[in-house]
C-alpha cells in the first residue's frame, strides 16, 4: 500500500514538474542570466537591428534550408564578426536570441548549423 502511495505522489510530482518546465517557465529562469554571467555587455544593440536579410529573404520554413539560412546569417552577422567571436561579450547570445525571436526560428538552427566550433562565426574572404 505504501508503495502505491509513493508511486502516486511521485507521478503527481513528475507531472507537475513536466507542466512547469514545458510551459516555458523553466527557460525564463535559466536563459539569459546564467548564460551571460561574467560577460561584457555588447556595445551594439541587436534588439533594433534590421533582420530582413535573414527573415524575409532566404531562410524560410517549414524546412529552413541550412545552406540558405547560414548564408543569410553570415551576410547579416559578418560585419559584426569581431564582437560576435569575442567570447568575453554577450553579443553572439543577444544576436541569436533576437534572430530567433523576430524570425520565429527553431532553437539552435543558427548556432548548430552556422557556427564553427562552440561559438565561432567564420566569414570566408573577410579578414
C-alpha positions in Angstrom: 0.0 0.0 0.0 2.9 2.4 0.9 4.5 1.6 -2.5 1.3 2.7 -4.3 1.1 5.9 -2.4 4.8 6.6 -3.1 4.3 6.0 -6.8 1.2 8.0 -6.9 2.8 11.0 -5.2 5.9 10.6 -7.4 3.8 10.6 -10.5 2.0 13.7 -9.4 5.3 15.5 -8.7 6.6 14.4 -12.1 3.5 15.6 -13.9 3.6 18.9 -12.1 7.3 19.5 -12.9 6.6 18.5 -16.6 3.9 21.1 -16.9 6.1 23.6 -15.1 9.1 23.0 -17.4 7.1 22.6 -20.7 5.2 25.8 -20.0 8.3 27.8 -20.6 8.7 28.9 -17.0 11.9 26.9 -16.7 13.5 28.7 -19.6 12.7 32.1 -18.2 14.7 31.4 -15.1 17.6 29.7 -16.9 18.1 31.5 -20.2 19.9 34.9 -20.1 21.4 35.4 -16.7 23.1 32.1 -16.4 24.4 32.0 -19.9 25.7 35.6 -19.8 27.2 35.6 -16.3 30.5 37.4 -16.3 30.3 38.6 -19.9 30.8 42.2 -21.0 27.6 43.8 -22.3 27.5 44.0 -26.1 28.2 47.6 -27.3 25.8 47.0 -30.2 22.0 46.9 -29.5 20.9 43.9 -31.6 17.3 44.4 -30.4 16.6 47.1 -33.0 18.6 45.7 -36.0 17.1 45.0 -39.4 16.8 41.2 -39.7 15.0 41.2 -43.0 18.1 39.8 -44.8 17.5 36.6 -42.9 13.8 36.6 -42.1 12.2 37.8 -45.3 14.7 36.6 -47.9 16.4 33.2 -47.8 15.6 31.4 -44.6 12.0 30.4 -44.7 10.2 27.5 -43.0 8.8 25.0 -42.6 12.1 23.2 -43.7 14.6 26.0 -43.1 17.3 25.0 -45.6 20.6 25.1 -43.8 22.7 26.3 -46.7 20.5 29.3 -47.4 19.8 30.1 -43.8 23.6 30.1 -42.9 24.4 32.2 -46.0 21.8 34.8 -44.9 23.0 34.6 -41.3 26.6 35.2 -42.4 25.5 38.2 -44.6 23.9 39.7 -41.5 26.4 38.7 -38.8 29.8 39.0 -40.6 30.0 42.8 -40.3 30.0 42.2 -36.5 32.2 39.2 -36.5 34.9 40.7 -34.2 32.2 41.3 -31.5 30.3 38.1 -32.2 33.5 36.0 -32.0 34.7 37.7 -28.8 33.7 35.2 -26.1 34.1 37.8 -23.4 30.9 39.7 -24.7 27.3 38.6 -24.8 27.0 39.7 -28.5 26.5 36.3 -30.0 23.9 35.3 -27.5 21.9 38.5 -27.9 22.1 38.3 -31.7 20.9 34.7 -31.8 18.2 35.4 -29.3 16.9 38.3 -31.4 17.0 36.4 -34.7 15.1 33.6 -33.1 12.6 36.0 -31.5 11.8 38.0 -34.6 12.1 35.2 -37.1 10.4 32.5 -35.0 13.1 30.0 -35.9 13.7 26.7 -34.2 16.0 26.7 -31.2 19.6 26.0 -32.3 19.1 26.5 -36.1 21.8 29.1 -36.5 24.1 28.0 -33.6 24.0 24.4 -34.6 24.5 24.7 -38.4 26.1 28.1 -39.0 28.8 28.4 -36.3 32.2 26.7 -36.4 33.1 25.2 -33.1 31.4 26.3 -30.0 31.0 30.0 -30.8 32.9 30.9 -33.9 31.5 32.8 -36.9 33.5 32.0 -40.0 33.4 34.7 -42.6 35.2 33.4 -45.7 37.0 36.1 -47.7 36.9 38.6 -44.9 40.0 39.5 -42.9 
